[in-house]
Each structure stands twice: as C-alpha cells, then as structure tokens.
Amino acid sequence: MDALQDARSAAARQQWRRAYEAFSSVGADELAPTDVENFAEAAWWTGKLDQAIGLREGAYARFSAAGEKLKSARVALKLSDDYAGRGAFAVAQGWFANAERLLEGEPECAEHAVLAAARAARHMFAEGNLADAIAEFERAAEIAGRFGERDTQLLGLAGKGRALLKSGQIERGLALMDEATASAVSGEIGAYSTGLIYCLTISSCNDVGDYRRAAEWTEAANRWCDRLDVTGFPGACRIHRAEIMRLRGDLQEAEKVALAACEELHDFERYITAGGYYEVGEIRRRLGDFAAAEEAYAKANELGSDRQPGLALLRLAEGKIDAAVAGITRSLQEIDEPLARLRRLPAQVEIAVTAGDLRTARAAAAELEGIVDQYKLGGRRAPAFEAIVHLATGRIKLAEGDADGAVPELRRARDEWKEVGAPYETAQARVLLGVAFRRAGDEHAAAGELDAALSTFTRLRATLDAKRVEELLGRQQARRTFVFTDIVGSTKLLETLGDVKWKKLLARHNELLRARIVECGGEIVQQTGDGFFAAFDNPKAAVQAAVAIQRALDEEIVAPDVRVGAHIGSAFSNDGDLNHYGGEAVHLAARIGAAAGPAEILISRETLDAVGPGFRLSEPRAEQFKGFDEPVDVVSVDWR
C-alpha cells in the first residue's frame, strides 16, 4: 500500500520516472482502473511505448467493464493518438470511432472538448480543411472553458491560431499561439499539452519566417523539456532546437542534437521523427557529407516525409542537374498549400538558373514573391522572407547578364540574412554578391565579399562551399565545360558583303549567340571578334546552348556558318577571376572548336560522358591536336 500511495502521489505531481518505478512494484490486482491509466502514462513518458499502449488498452477494458463511458472515451482518444503517431492509421481511426460512439448521446462534458480538438486536428492536418478546423477548435476551447478543462482550452486556442495562420491571418494566429504558449510555460497544464502547444507555435513561427520568435520559444521549450527528466515526446522540442542551431551556424552540434532527438522520438511520432531526419539531411548537406545526407533523406522518406527541396538541392550540388529539376518539379506539382510551396520555390529558382531555364526561374520567383506578400507581419515581410526574395531576384539578374541590377538585390539579401542571424545563408548571399561585383568590374568589392564568405564557410566546416569560394578566388582549380564558337570563313564573308552589311550580320550573330549562352546558364568569358568563349557549370546546358545557337542561326534568312566546340575539365582562373580561365582544358576546348566543320557541334568524349543520353550523335572519331601527345576522341552532335 505504501508503494501504491507513492505511485499515485508521484503521478499527481507528474514525476513520471518515480511513478513508473513505484507502479512497477505493485501487483496488477492491486491497481484500480485509474491506477492502470496513470501507470500507462508513466510508461509513455519514460519511453516504453509498447507497454504504455498495452496498459492503456487494459485501462480501457476495465473502464468499459465498469460502465465508465467517459473514462473509456478518454483512453480511446489517447490510444488513437498513439497508433496515429506510429502510422497505424486504420487502428487509430478505430479507436477514434470508438470514442465518438461512447460520447454520442452523453450530456456535454470535458471529454467532448477533447473529441472536438481531435476532430479539428484531423480537419487541419489530414484534410487541409481550415474552415472546419477553426470551428472545431473554437468549440473545443468553449466547452473546455465551461468545464474547467484548461489543457484542452489552451490546445483549442493554439490550434485555432495555427489554422488562422495557415489561412493567411498571420497576426491573429500568432497572437493566439503566443497567448496559449505563455500560459502553458507557466506550468498550469499537463506536459503533453504543453509539448503540443510548443510544437504548434514554433512550427508556425518557422513557417512565416519569424525565426527570432521561433528561437525565443524554442529556448523556453527546451528549458521545459530539460526540467521534465523524461524521454520520448520531448524529442520534438529538441528537433526544433537543432533547427535553430543549424540556422545559427552550429552545424555539427545541431546534427548531434537532431540525431539524439530522432532516436528518442522514433516510436512515438513517425511524422515528427521524419522531419527530424530531414533536418539531419539538411545539416549534412551543408557540411558537404553528401552520402550521409542522402541516408538521412532516405530515412525521412521511409517515415513518411517529403524529402524536398533538400534532396533536389543535394542532386544539384552533386552536378546531377536533370535529377534536381525532376525532383523539385514533381514536388511542386504535388503540393498546393502556399507555405509548403514557399519552402520549395527558392530551390526551384536556384536549380532552374543552373539548368539555364530562366523562364521557369522567373515564374518561380514571381510565385515566391506573391506568397511572401500574403504572409506579412506588422504590414511588412519577415526579414528571412525578404532575404529569400531578394536572393532569388539577384540570382536571376546575374544569370541574365545584368550584374549592375543584381548587386543591390544581393546586397539586400546579405544584410537581411545577417539581421536574421543566419551565417550560412549570409555567406551564400555574399558569394553571389561577390560574383556580381566582379562582373560589374569592381574586383576589390568582389574580393571582400568572397573572402568574408570563405571565412564563414571555413568556420562552419562547410568544406565544399569553402572550396567553391576558393575557386572563385583563384586558389583552387574549377571544373567547368568550356565552349568556343567561331564564324567559318569570316574573312571571305567580309570581302563579299562589304563593311556595312558585315557589321549588321555580325551584330545579329552576336545578339543571337549571347542570348542563347546566357539563357542556358553560361558565362561569357570572352568575345573573340567573330566568336565567343563561354563557361558552363552544367555540361548538358553547354551542349543545349550549342544546339540552340545552331537552330537560331538556321532560322535566319541570312546567317554565317558557325562551328562550336566543347570540352569539360579543370582550369585555373587567372588573377582570381573566373571570367578569365587558363589551362589545358581551355586549350583543348579551343582546339576542338577549331576542328569543327561549318554548322557543326563537336564535343570531346569526356564531355559526352558527363552529359549523358538525350542527343543524336555521330560515330566517335580520333583527332590529333597540336600540343597534345595523344589523339582525342570527339563526336559530332546532330542539332537538326
């Protein structure tokens, strides 16, 4: 009897470890149905979910046998949550229906408030029916208030806030969630309700780009978690902690926290655990550990989470442009919710620009800005959203060749990410700003931005990003696809046409080639009188640009024959400027271009291997080039 009294006392104080130990020492026959229910709660909070479910099912059976409909319904709703968290949705629905049946026809009571809150959550998360969700959350809060059920009253308040926010009523939604969370943190409600309210509030802050508010509530939530001395569900708060740590640039420690949280939470809530593994993937991608990132994304997918946009950005970083395009495109086709699209659209802009698809990039940027304008705080965009929009705009202007227009956009993105306190994202903006300054002719400003970005990436141990910046600063070799074009028989054309007509023809030629190179994501390194030297990050985009050039010229009434050559390889940038390359790969690309015939596209076998299928090709032939000891295998691309 002393042990049972100790267990009951510990459960009343939510000292779940002590309660579990005490209940475990008491014989099953000595436990009343309410004791079994509390024993289940103690098992749940100490990470023993299987035992908790078994005990709850036992408590349900005892309450049911005793004719205690309300208590049976209360346990049935908890079991519905348990099974839903594990992904056993049919079983969860069975227990939910059981609770509905038990409460049907009963006088209104606190259990009806819990049922209404559960219905509201289903409307919001499973169906996306925000109007019905708001109505049910209001009903839950109203009933709970009348019966003194403070936990459900605050959950109803927070749930309504979340639904309002998702429907675009940002300030009303956040105000309700702040109110509910402030009450929860005071300790006046149970631990489970407090944890749910924290999750709703922090997730909502992240969704609307209010990272400062998210960080404040995350700090409060984790102080609460650490005081609980329990395992399992509090792992959700620790996943939020990892997200904030990643944003603040503490990548390695964030990875440890996220992994520990996923292990702790795994059996309790598959969907939140999936989000945790996605966060692990995001951290590892920034650290440059691509194999481990892919493993984490796969785990997230296995548990039911969409891996985008992280997986598409991973493919982009690996140089698998087609896979990146396919992944982000498919993800956006499957999602209608504005906030979910907002998380993916910046990635689509980056991927489309790299793939040379500026039309798609512009459309994604326009949609991104439209969504951001729907989710303003205090009449203005959140700094993080401002940064995302300006970065996307600057990225596109840079790809269009408008360096002067890109500079102010990228400068604003840099400053806004600094205001947020996100060093990795700030460094990313600095890299693009440095490139824009360089193309605008301000090498001193470019070097300042690139040096600052390199320092940040090195400190964060983002090794691949640091290497990329070193390439831009001329301290590493850069691997690119180099393209040379040349008008065949230009001297004879000049003699035939005369100066005036030749200048018009050359101007039109220059206009067509420059546009096709830029549209496909290429950088014009140098214009060589009657030809171009361009560099591409994506080898397939380089060949696509060559095909587009030949087709554009073919459509003209009068146009010169142009030969195009391409080769992929590593080259040093001269004087730290990636617009001035040198090295063997550049020389070989030039030799291949010179060996092409009129209206021919000639590429090296190495380039073909990097490009993959998708083009009609001639049989390979070996060419001996001046300055190269061994013959080089080349193929001709049939652009017609």
Secondary structure, DSSP 4 states (H G I P E B T S, - for coil): -HHHHHHHHHHHTT-HHHHHHHHHTS-GGG--HHHHHHHHHHHHHBT-HHHHHHHHHHHHHHHHHTT-HHHHHHHHHHHHHHHHHTT-HHHHHHHHHHHHHHHTTSPP-HHHHHHHHHHHHIIIIII--HHHHHHHHHHHHHHHHHTT-HHHHHHHHHHHHHHHHHTT-HHHHHHHHHHHHHHHHTT-S-HHHHHHHHHHHHHHHHHTT-HHHHHHHHHHHHHHHHHH--BSTTHHHHHHHHHHHHHHT-HHHHHHHHHHHHHHHTTT-HHHHHHHHHHHHHHHHHHT-HHHHHHHHHHHHHTT---TTHHHHHHHHTT-HHHHHHHHHHHHHT---HHHHHHHHHHHHHHHHHTT-HHHHHHHHHHHHHHHHHS-BTTB--HHHHHHHHHHHHHHHHHTT-HHHHHHHHHHHHHHHHHHT-HHHHHHHHHHHHHHHHHTT-HHHHHHHHHHHHHHHHHHT-HHHHHHHHHHTTSS-EEEEEEEEEETTHHHHHHHH-HHHHHHHHHHHHHHHHHHHHHTT-EEEEE-SS-EEEEESSHHHHHHHHHHHHHHHHHSSS---EEEEEEEEEEEEETTEEEEEESHHHHHHHHHHHH--TT-EEEEHHHHHHH-SSS-BPPPEEE--TT-SS-EEEEEE---
